[in-house]
Structure formats: structure tokens, C-alpha cells
Amino acid sequence: MTTDPDRNVFGTELEPCSTDPMTGFLRDGCCRRVEGDRGRHELCAVLTEEFLQFSKARGNDLTTPRPELEFPGLEPGDHWCLCLGRWLEAEEEGCAPPVVLESTHEAVLRDVDPDLLREHEYDPRDDDPSGSSSGSVSGSTN
């Protein structure tokens, strides 16, 4: 097991995606690459109503609370670590939610072109005029 910090698609330290609601395969707030996570919850997205309906239609209802799983149910605007495959399906259907690149694990670059990620980059200034986003997505697949 490594003690090196997880890296995002920029090659810098992975930033938390959300702690309210708590997200990530490990429910630690981060979209980490985790051995045994078959769904690959490595991509941090800002959920939209369109995506939530798309996911529900595909059999994964993310809006209904599941107290037995400590799952609060999600709403548009929530940040959530999505299964990479579901995000790619949504992208093909034209309803992929925006991606928080600073909180998306670099392992995503093995399967998603950096240009495609940039096309879907979440701009926090859309929510907060003082927010900013900068950097370039690494083309490395390491």
C-alpha cells in the first residue's frame, strides 16, 4: 500500500469532492481509485436533474434516501463521485453532468480523453462569482 497522495487529472493532489453529502467509494469525501471498486467511483460530478433522471431510468435511483445504507438521496447541485461507466453512458446520450476536475482521480484519464473532460469541466464561478478554476488536464495515462 502506498502513502503517496492520490492525484487528480491535473497531476496535483486530489481535492475532496463532497463531505455533505459524504461521497466516495470509501465515504471519505474523495473520488479515489480503490482496488475492489468495480464501479470506479473516480469522477466528481455536479449533479443535474437531467442526469439524475437518466440514472434513475437506468436502474440507479440516486434521489431516494436509503437510511439503511446511510444514503441521504441526492439533488441537483450536489457533488458526487460517479461511476465512470455511468458518466460515459450519460455523455454518449448528451446528459453528462459537469465534472470537478480538481476532485476527479487521474485514473479516469486511462479511459477518457482529456479534451472530453475539459468540455464538461465544472466552472465554480457559475455558482460563486468569486470562484476560479485553472490548470491544464494532463494527457498522461500513468
PyMOL commands that set and color helices and strands:
alter all, ss='L'
color gray80, all
select helices_A, chain A and resi 49-57+67-69+84-92+101-103+106-110+114-119+124-126
alter helices_A, ss='H'
color red, helices_A
select strands_A, chain A and resi 43-46+79-82
alter strands_A, ss='S'
color yellow, strands_A
deselect
rebuild
show_as cartoon
